[in-house]
């Protein structure tokens, strides 16, 4: 998770992030959140491919994870086929609040 906030609102932002993370892990995404996530993932791929650097990074990931030469063609159907249960189970397996680290960069609060 990443947020850009006014330093005066840092504590409020951290509390909000922690609340939303716990809610997501407990209840999973709403239908609207799931749909927004799908749109975001599908919409971000073309932007990643707009630069040579971005295209190289995508190709490197495809090679690293042995996703196949047709991965970019299959990607939309893969993302659209994800079920809510798959998202919840994956989040619960990988997002472990007791192991998360918070890093804050910016001007000091004051």
C-alpha positions as CSV (number, residue, x, y, z in Angstrom):
1,X,0.0,0.0,0.0
2,X,1.2,3.5,-0.8
3,X,-0.3,6.8,0.1
4,X,0.7,10.4,-0.4
5,X,-0.6,12.5,2.5
6,X,-0.1,15.8,4.2
7,X,2.4,15.2,7.1
8,X,-0.2,16.6,9.5
9,X,-2.6,13.7,8.5
10,X,0.0,10.9,8.8
11,X,-1.5,9.2,11.9
12,X,-5.0,9.4,10.5
13,X,-3.8,8.0,7.1
14,X,-2.0,5.1,8.8
15,X,-5.0,4.3,10.9
16,X,-7.2,4.4,7.8
17,X,-4.8,2.1,5.9
18,X,-4.7,-0.4,8.8
19,X,-8.5,-0.4,9.1
20,X,-9.0,-1.0,5.4
21,X,-6.4,-3.7,5.3
22,X,-8.0,-5.5,8.3
23,X,-11.5,-5.1,6.7
24,X,-10.2,-6.5,3.4
25,X,-8.6,-9.5,5.0
26,X,-11.7,-10.2,7.1
27,X,-14.4,-9.6,4.5
28,X,-12.6,-9.5,1.1
29,X,-13.3,-7.0,-1.6
30,X,-16.8,-5.8,-2.3
31,X,-18.1,-6.4,-5.8
32,X,-17.3,-2.8,-6.8
33,X,-13.8,-3.1,-5.4
34,X,-13.2,-6.4,-7.3
35,X,-14.5,-4.7,-10.5
36,X,-12.3,-1.7,-9.9
37,X,-9.3,-3.9,-9.3
38,X,-9.9,-5.7,-12.6
39,X,-10.3,-2.4,-14.5
40,X,-7.1,-1.1,-12.9
41,X,-5.0,-4.1,-13.7
42,X,-6.3,-4.2,-17.3
43,X,-5.9,-0.5,-17.7
44,X,-2.4,-0.3,-16.3
45,X,-0.8,-2.9,-18.7
46,X,-1.0,-0.7,-21.8
47,X,0.6,2.2,-19.8
48,X,3.4,-0.1,-18.7
49,X,4.1,-1.0,-22.4
50,X,4.3,2.7,-23.5
51,X,8.0,3.0,-22.8
52,X,11.0,0.9,-23.8
53,X,11.8,0.6,-20.1
54,X,8.3,-0.5,-19.2
55,X,8.1,-3.0,-22.1
56,X,11.4,-4.5,-21.1
57,X,10.3,-4.9,-17.5
58,X,7.1,-6.7,-18.6
59,X,9.1,-9.0,-20.9
60,X,11.6,-9.7,-18.2
61,X,8.7,-10.7,-15.8
62,X,7.2,-12.9,-18.5
63,X,10.5,-14.7,-19.0
64,X,11.3,-14.8,-15.2
65,X,8.0,-16.5,-14.4
66,X,7.9,-18.6,-17.6
67,X,4.5,-17.2,-18.4
68,X,4.7,-18.0,-22.1
69,X,5.0,-15.9,-25.3
70,X,1.2,-15.5,-25.4
71,X,0.9,-14.1,-21.9
72,X,-0.1,-10.6,-23.0
73,X,-2.9,-12.1,-25.1
74,X,-4.1,-14.3,-22.2
75,X,-3.7,-11.7,-19.5
76,X,-7.1,-10.0,-19.8
77,X,-9.0,-13.3,-19.5
78,X,-6.8,-14.4,-16.6
79,X,-7.6,-11.2,-14.7
80,X,-11.3,-11.3,-15.5
81,X,-11.5,-15.0,-14.4
82,X,-10.3,-14.3,-10.9
83,X,-12.9,-15.1,-8.3
84,X,-13.6,-13.2,-5.1
85,X,-12.6,-16.3,-3.2
86,X,-9.3,-16.5,-5.0
87,X,-8.6,-12.9,-4.2
88,X,-9.5,-13.4,-0.5
89,X,-7.4,-16.6,-0.1
90,X,-4.4,-15.0,-1.8
91,X,-4.6,-11.9,0.3
92,X,-4.9,-13.9,3.4
93,X,-1.9,-16.1,2.4
94,X,0.4,-13.2,1.5
95,X,-0.7,-10.1,3.5
96,X,0.3,-10.8,7.0
97,X,-0.2,-7.7,9.1
98,X,2.2,-8.9,11.8
99,X,5.0,-8.9,9.3
100,X,4.3,-5.7,7.5
101,X,6.7,-2.8,7.7
102,X,5.8,0.9,7.5
103,X,8.2,3.2,5.7
104,X,7.6,7.0,5.8
105,X,9.5,9.5,3.6
106,X,9.0,13.2,3.4
107,X,9.3,16.3,5.4
108,X,9.1,16.1,9.2
109,X,5.7,16.6,10.8
110,X,5.3,19.9,12.5
